[in-house]
Amino acid sequence: MSRSFLILGDQLSRNVIPPWVMEEAATVLLMENRSLVARPGHLTRTALYLSALRQFAEELRQHGYRVDYRVTSSFSTGLADHVAEYSPTTVVMHRPHGRRAQTLFARCGVQFLPSPFFLTDIEAFAARRYSTMEAFYRDQRRIHEILMEAGEPVGGRWNFDELNRQPLPKDGGTWPTPWSWELSPDETALVRELSATHPGADALAYWPRTREQALAQLDHAVTTIVPLFGPYEDAASTSNWHLAHTRLSVALNLGLLLPGEVVDAVVREFDAGRIPLPSAEGFLRQIIGWREWVWALHQIRDADYPDNNFLGATNPVPSTWRELDEHPMVCLSTALRHLHDFGWTHHIERLMIMTNAATLAGLRPRDVARWMEITFVDGAEWVMEANVIGMGMFADGGATATKPYIAGGNYIKKMTDCCRTCAFQPTERATETACPLTTLYWTFFLDHSERLAGLHRIAPQRRAAEQRPDRVEILQRSDQARRIVRGEISTASHSTSV
């Protein structure tokens, strides 16, 4: 008898399997969880999970590993069946990324090894008690010596935000062709099978399913996309779904790439003079800063964290959103269309359009997080928890972000081209054609005045809302604005088609 080594569908790296697995001829257990497949998640997300897992199992077999690939109704059932058949002395795995999986497998007696899929030492992170992501990010730069020179940041600055927050070019801009890899016949058949039961379009070709594909995407990203990333990282477009975003989150979140590999590739291109410093810094901030920060927070938070609801929001995720349908507001219609077509949107469409609208319309944070978790191709419990509940919807009252990330229509008008074809006017607050985000932006400060009283960063906006001469009219308009955000009012009546 020997140990078994369990690998989950987001740990698909042969390079981090412990040597003893091969030395002991231990069995590698992979489980295709049909309960996850049956969830009403995006078609592309579900196909990606199945294709990547199946091809990884075949890769292991080709490299001489003994593989037990189980199709099972649940992880606990599959694990019990494996133990009954193989009688391992112990089952070992790298620590799962998410809290739900950690709880489940710990209860089943699985032994955890430290995760090799992140750079951060959790014990050190917990001891340091970082108050902001910026402080954590600077420590990351120092600890891992990334873009550092003699103990100081290269270029003499920690960030280049003022250079990296340009609005969408007036002509829409010219953007790189997104990386893709043709589907195999088996994948084509898989997509066809799933299309009858899962929402969304087939975009599987745009996402890597194997290590070979992930490395090809990484090469494309660092040579073609990252050099252009910085200036327009906060812009959004009705006609282009990817702009200069690398879309490497899927490969990283599946384990097909490790964060250190991505960092090294970007630094090599920067050192060779092929990536400008603002773009290199802005991109690496996402990898070693925000991504690690979100994961580390998830590791140290309690299981009841997702129930946080600081603003007391109670509305469910609207059917228009869940069905990825056309929406009366062009900005939301664009984001939902991109999500429908590709199972993905970049961070501005997620944060400043979708979760901004969800916050202003009073959608229940936990519901929004779970919906995004099963709809986005790079969605996961640990990803959406701090991104949506913490930062996006301020449901933890400031434990993740120092202020609510909300904005009215003027921000959307500045950073995107959405308002050009929308019937709602971003500068109006209380008229029939007022942008619902503008109406609800001011309503937010009026409705939550007491809750927000201690947040000094937004004190000027709160005072401005309380002093608005049209505040009564704004509040009268707010119920209708929420209905529009929820998609309850006909598109034909309120917006041009996008």
C-alpha positions in Angstrom: 0.0 0.0 0.0 1.1 3.6 -0.6 -0.3 7.1 -0.4 -2.6 8.6 -2.9 -2.2 12.2 -4.2 -5.4 14.1 -4.9 -5.4 16.9 -7.5 -8.4 19.3 -8.0 -9.5 21.0 -11.2 -7.7 24.2 -10.3 -4.4 22.5 -9.4 -3.5 21.3 -12.9 0.3 21.5 -12.7 2.5 18.5 -13.2 5.5 20.5 -12.2 4.5 20.8 -8.5 3.5 17.2 -7.9 5.8 15.9 -5.1 8.6 13.5 -6.2 7.4 10.8 -3.9 4.3 10.3 -6.0 6.3 8.9 -8.8 8.9 7.2 -6.5 6.2 5.3 -4.6 4.1 4.6 -7.7 1.4 6.4 -5.8 -2.0 6.8 -7.4 -3.0 10.3 -8.5 -6.7 10.8 -7.9 -8.7 13.2 -10.2 -12.4 13.6 -9.8 -14.9 14.9 -12.4 -17.6 16.2 -10.1 -20.9 16.0 -11.9 -22.7 18.1 -9.4 -20.4 21.0 -10.4 -21.1 20.2 -14.1 -24.8 20.3 -13.4 -24.8 23.8 -12.0 -26.4 26.5 -14.2 -22.9 28.0 -14.9 -21.7 29.4 -18.1 -21.3 27.0 -21.0 -17.7 28.0 -21.6 -16.8 27.8 -17.9 -18.2 24.3 -17.6 -16.6 23.0 -20.8 -13.3 24.5 -19.7 -13.4 22.7 -16.4 -14.1 19.3 -18.1 -11.7 19.7 -21.0 -8.8 20.9 -18.8 -9.3 18.1 -16.2 -9.6 15.4 -18.8 -6.5 16.5 -20.8 -4.5 16.8 -17.6 -5.3 13.2 -16.7 -4.1 12.1 -20.1 -0.9 14.2 -19.7 -0.1 12.5 -16.4 -0.7 9.0 -17.9 1.7 9.9 -20.8 4.4 10.8 -18.2 4.1 7.5 -16.4 1.8 8.5 -13.5 -0.7 6.0 -12.2 -4.1 7.8 -12.5 -7.5 7.1 -11.0 -9.9 9.4 -12.9 -13.3 9.2 -11.3 -16.6 10.5 -12.6 -18.6 11.0 -9.4 -21.6 12.7 -7.9 -19.6 14.5 -5.3 -16.1 14.9 -4.1 -16.8 13.0 -0.8 -18.3 10.1 -2.7 -15.5 9.9 -5.2 -12.9 10.0 -2.4 -14.7 7.3 -0.4 -14.9 5.1 -3.5 -11.2 5.6 -4.3 -10.2 4.7 -0.7 -12.4 1.6 -0.8 -10.7 0.4 -4.1 -7.1 1.4 -3.6 -6.7 1.3 0.2 -4.1 4.1 0.4 -2.4 4.7 3.8 -3.2 8.3 3.5 -4.6 10.7 0.8 -2.5 13.9 0.4 -3.1 17.0 -1.6 -1.9 20.6 -2.0 -4.1 22.8 0.2 -7.2 23.7 -1.7 -7.5 27.4 -2.8 -11.0 27.8 -1.4 -12.5 27.5 2.1 -15.4 25.2 1.1 -13.0 22.6 -0.4 -10.6 23.0 2.6 -13.4 22.2 5.0 -14.7 19.3 3.0 -11.3 17.5 2.5 -10.1 18.2 6.0 -13.3 16.5 7.3 -12.5 13.6 5.0 -9.1 13.2 6.6 -7.0 14.3 3.6 -3.6 15.7 4.6 -2.6 19.1 3.2 0.7 20.3 1.8 1.4 24.0 1.4 0.0 25.5 -1.8 2.6 26.1 -4.5 0.1 28.1 -6.6 0.6 31.4 -4.8 3.6 33.4 -3.6 2.4 34.6 -0.2 3.2 33.0 3.1 -0.1 33.0 4.9 1.3 33.0 8.4 3.5 36.0 7.7 0.5 37.7 6.0 -1.7 37.1 9.0 1.0 38.3 11.4 1.6 41.5 9.4 -2.1 42.6 9.6 -2.0 44.7 6.4 -4.4 47.6 6.5 -4.3 48.2 2.7 -3.4 46.3 -0.5 -0.9 49.0 -1.3 1.2 48.2 1.8 1.0 44.5 1.0 2.0 45.1 -2.7 5.1 47.1 -1.7 6.2 44.4 0.7 5.7 41.9 -2.2 8.0 43.9 -4.4 10.6 44.0 -1.6 10.3 40.3 -0.6 10.5 38.9 -4.1 12.8 41.7 -5.4 10.5 42.5 -8.3 11.2 45.8 -10.2 13.5 46.8 -7.3 17.0 48.4 -7.5 19.1 48.9 -4.4 16.1 48.5 -2.1 14.0 51.1 -4.0 11.4 50.7 -6.8 12.7 50.9 -10.3 12.0 54.4 -11.7 11.8 55.8 -8.2 8.0 55.3 -7.9 5.8 52.5 -6.6 3.0 53.1 -9.1 2.1 54.9 -12.3 -1.6 55.2 -11.7 -2.0 58.7 -13.3 -0.4 57.4 -16.5 -2.5 54.1 -16.4 -6.0 55.5 -16.1 -6.6 57.0 -19.5 -10.1 57.0 -21.0 -10.9 55.0 -24.1 -9.5 56.7 -27.2 -12.2 58.7 -29.1 -11.8 56.6 -32.2 -12.2 53.4 -30.1 -8.5 52.5 -30.3 -6.6 49.6 -32.0 -6.2 46.5 -29.9 -4.2 43.2 -30.3 -5.9 40.1 -31.6 -6.9 37.9 -28.6 -5.0 34.7 -28.2 -6.9 31.5 -29.1 -6.4 27.8 -29.7 -8.6 25.7 -32.0 -10.8 23.1 -30.4 -10.2 19.4 -30.8 -13.0 17.1 -32.1 -13.6 15.9 -28.5 -13.9 19.5 -27.3 -16.3 20.4 -30.1 -18.5 17.4 -29.1 -18.3 18.4 -25.5 -19.5 22.0 -26.2 -22.3 20.7 -28.3 -23.4 18.4 -25.5 -23.4 21.1 -22.8 -25.0 23.8 -25.0 -28.5 22.3 -24.3 -28.3 22.8 -20.6 -25.9 25.7 -19.9 -26.3 29.4 -20.7 -23.9 31.5 -22.6 -22.0 31.1 -25.9 -19.1 28.8 -26.9 -15.8 30.7 -26.4 -13.7 27.8 -25.3 -11.1 28.4 -28.0 -10.2 31.7 -26.3 -9.0 30.0 -23.1 -6.2 27.5 -22.5 -7.0 23.9 -21.6 -3.5 22.5 -21.4 -0.1 23.5 -20.2 1.2 23.8 -23.8 -1.6 26.2 -24.6 -1.1 28.2 -21.4 2.6 28.7 -22.2 1.7 29.8 -25.7 -0.8 32.3 -24.3 1.8 33.6 -21.9 4.3 34.2 -24.7 1.6 36.0 -26.7 0.6 38.1 -23.7 4.1 39.4 -22.7 5.1 40.1 -26.3 1.9 41.5 -27.7 -0.4 42.7 -24.9 1.4 43.7 -21.7 3.4 46.4 -23.5 0.0 48.1 -24.2 -1.7 47.3 -20.9 -0.9 50.3 -18.8 -2.5 53.4 -20.3 -6.0 51.9 -20.9 -6.3 49.4 -18.2 -9.3 51.3 -16.7 -11.1 51.8 -20.0 -14.0 49.9 -21.5 -15.5 49.6 -25.0 -18.9 48.6 -26.5 -17.1 47.1 -29.6 -14.1 45.3 -28.0 -14.3 42.8 -25.2 -10.6 42.4 -24.3 -8.7 45.7 -25.1 -5.1 45.2 -23.8 -5.9 42.7 -21.1 -3.9 39.5 -21.1 -6.7 37.2 -19.9 -4.1 35.1 -18.1 -6.3 34.7 -15.0 -7.8 31.5 -16.4 -4.4 29.8 -16.8 -3.3 31.0 -13.4 -6.6 29.9 -11.7 -6.5 26.5 -13.2 -2.9 26.0 -12.2 -1.7 25.7 -15.8 0.6 28.7 -15.1 2.3 29.6 -11.8 2.5 33.3 -10.7 6.3 33.2 -10.6 6.4 32.1 -14.2 4.2 35.1 -15.2 6.3 37.5 -13.2 9.6 36.2 -14.6 8.3 36.5 -18.2 7.2 40.1 -17.8 10.4 41.1 -16.0 12.5 39.6 -18.8 10.6 41.6 -21.4 10.9 44.8 -19.3 14.6 44.3 -18.8 15.0 43.8 -22.5 13.3 47.2 -23.1 10.2 45.7 -24.7 7.6 46.6 -22.0 7.4 50.2 -20.7 7.7 50.6 -17.0 4.2 51.9 -16.4 2.7 48.8 -18.1 5.0 46.4 -16.4 4.3 47.8 -13.0 0.6 48.1 -13.6 0.3 44.5 -14.7 2.6 43.0 -12.0 0.5 44.9 -9.4 -2.4 42.7 -10.5 -0.4 39.5 -10.2 1.7 39.9 -7.0 -0.5 42.6 -5.4 -4.3 42.2 -5.9 -4.5 38.5 -6.8 -2.3 37.4 -3.9 -4.1 39.9 -1.6 -7.5 38.5 -2.4 -6.4 34.9 -1.9 -4.6 35.6 1.3 -7.6 37.5 2.8 -9.7 34.5 1.9 -7.4 32.2 3.9 -7.5 34.1 7.1 -11.2 35.0 7.1 -14.0 33.1 8.9 -16.5 31.0 7.1 -19.3 33.5 7.8 -17.5 36.3 5.9 -19.7 35.9 2.8 -22.7 36.8 4.9 -21.4 40.3 5.4 -24.0 42.9 4.3 -23.0 46.2 5.7 -25.4 48.2 3.5 -28.3 45.9 4.3 -29.0 45.0 0.6 -31.8 42.5 0.0 -32.6 42.4 -3.7 -31.8 39.1 -5.6 -29.7 39.0 -8.8 -32.2 39.9 -11.5 -33.2 37.4 -14.1 -31.9 39.7 -16.8 -28.4 39.4 -15.3 -28.6 35.6 -14.7 -29.8 35.0 -18.2 -27.1 37.3 -19.7 -29.9 39.1 -21.6 -30.1 42.4 -23.3 -30.4 45.3 -20.9 -31.9 48.8 -21.2 -28.7 50.5 -20.2 -25.9 50.3 -22.7 -23.1 49.9 -20.2 -24.8 46.9 -18.5 -26.0 45.5 -21.8 -22.4 45.6 -23.1 -21.0 43.9 -20.0 -23.7 41.2 -20.0 -23.1 40.6 -23.7 -19.4 40.2 -23.2 -20.1 37.8 -20.4 -22.6 35.9 -22.5 -20.3 35.7 -25.5 -17.0 34.9 -23.7 -17.7 34.0 -20.1 -15.5 36.9 -19.1 -15.2 40.6 -18.8 -12.2 42.7 -17.8 -12.0 44.2 -14.3 -13.6 47.6 -15.1 -16.7 46.0 -16.5 -16.8 43.8 -13.4 -16.1 46.5 -10.8 -17.2 49.9 -12.2 -20.2 48.6 -14.2 -21.6 45.4 -12.8 -20.8 45.4 -9.1 -21.2 49.2 -9.0 -24.7 48.8 -10.4 -25.3 45.9 -8.0 -24.3 48.0 -5.0 -26.4 51.0 -6.1 -29.4 48.8 -6.8 -29.2 47.1 -3.5 -28.5 43.5 -4.7 -27.6 41.0 -2.0 -23.8 40.7 -2.0 -23.5 37.0 -1.4 -25.9 36.2 -4.2 -23.9 38.4 -6.6 -20.7 36.7 -5.6 -22.1 33.2 -6.1 -23.6 34.2 -9.5 -20.3 35.6 -10.7 -18.4 32.5 -9.3 -20.3 30.1 -11.6 -20.6 32.5 -14.6 -17.1 33.8 -15.1 -14.5 31.4 -16.6 -12.0 32.6 -14.0 -14.6 32.7 -11.2 -13.9 30.9 -7.9 -14.9 31.2 -4.2 -11.6 32.8 -3.2 -11.7 35.1 -6.3 -15.2 36.5 -5.9 -15.2 36.8 -2.1 -13.0 39.9 -1.6 -13.5 41.1 -5.2 -17.3 41.3 -5.0 -18.3 41.2 -1.3 -15.4 43.2 -0.1 -14.2 45.7 -2.7 -17.0 45.6 -5.3 -20.0 45.9 -2.9 -18.4 47.2 0.3 -20.4 44.6 2.2 -17.7 44.2 4.8 -17.8 47.9 5.8 -14.2 48.6 4.8 -12.3 45.5 5.8 -11.1 45.1 2.2 -11.5 48.5 0.6 -11.2 51.9 2.3 -14.3 53.3 0.4 -17.2 52.0 -1.6 -16.3 51.7 -5.3 -19.3 53.4 -6.7 -19.7 55.9 -9.5 -22.5 57.6 -11.4 -22.9 57.9 -15.2 -20.3 60.6 -15.6 -17.5 58.1 -14.8 -18.9 55.7 -17.4 -19.1 58.5 -19.9 -15.4 59.5 -19.2 -13.9 56.0 -19.4 -16.0 54.2 -22.0 -18.1 54.8 -25.1 -21.2 53.4 -23.6 -23.1 56.6 -23.1 -22.8 57.7 -26.7 -25.7 55.3 -27.8 -27.6 55.2 -24.6 -31.0 56.9 -24.1 -30.1 57.7 -20.5 -28.2 60.9 -19.8 -25.2 60.6 -17.4 -25.4 64.3 -16.4 -29.0 64.1 -15.3 -30.1 63.0 -11.9 -33.9 63.1 -11.5 -35.5 63.4 -15.0 -37.1 60.5 -16.9 -34.0 60.2 -19.0 -31.6 60.5 -16.1 -28.9 57.7 -16.0 -30.0 55.3 -13.3 -26.4 55.1 -12.0 -26.3 58.9 -11.6 -29.7 58.9 -9.8 -28.6 56.0 -7.5 -25.2 57.4 -6.9 -26.6 60.4 -5.1 -29.4 58.2 -3.5 -26.7 56.0 -2.1 -25.2 58.8 0.1 -28.7 59.9 1.2 -29.9 56.4 2.0 -26.8 55.4 3.9 -25.8 58.6 5.5 -25.6 57.2 9.0 -23.7 54.0 7.9 -21.2 56.1 6.0 -20.6 58.8 8.6 -17.3 57.4 9.7 -15.8 57.1 6.2 -13.7 60.2 5.8 -12.7 59.4 2.2 -16.2 60.0 1.0 -17.3 62.7 3.4 -17.3 65.4 0.6 -19.7 63.3 -1.5 -21.9 62.6 1.4 -22.1 66.3 2.3 -22.7 67.2 -1.4 -25.6 64.8 -1.6 -27.2 66.2 1.6 -26.9 69.7 0.2 -28.3 69.0 -3.3 -31.3 71.2 -4.0 -32.9 68.4 -6.0 -32.4 65.6 -3.4 -36.1 65.1 -2.9 -36.6 64.6 -6.7 -33.6 62.2 -6.8 -35.1 60.1 -4.0 -38.5 60.0 -5.8 -36.7 58.8 -9.0 -34.7 56.1 -7.2 -37.2 53.3 -7.2 -37.7 53.5 -11.0 -33.9 53.7 -11.4 -33.5 50.5 -9.4 -36.1 48.8 -11.6 -34.1 49.9 -14.7 -30.9 48.5 -13.3 -32.6 45.2 -12.6 -33.8 45.1 -16.2 -37.5 45.2 -15.4 -38.2 48.0 -17.9 -38.3 47.3 -21.6 -35.1 47.8 -23.6 -37.2 49.1 -26.6 -38.6 51.9 -24.4 -35.4 53.2 -23.0 -32.3 52.5 -25.0 -30.8 52.2 -28.4 -29.6 48.8 -29.4 -25.9 48.0 -28.9 
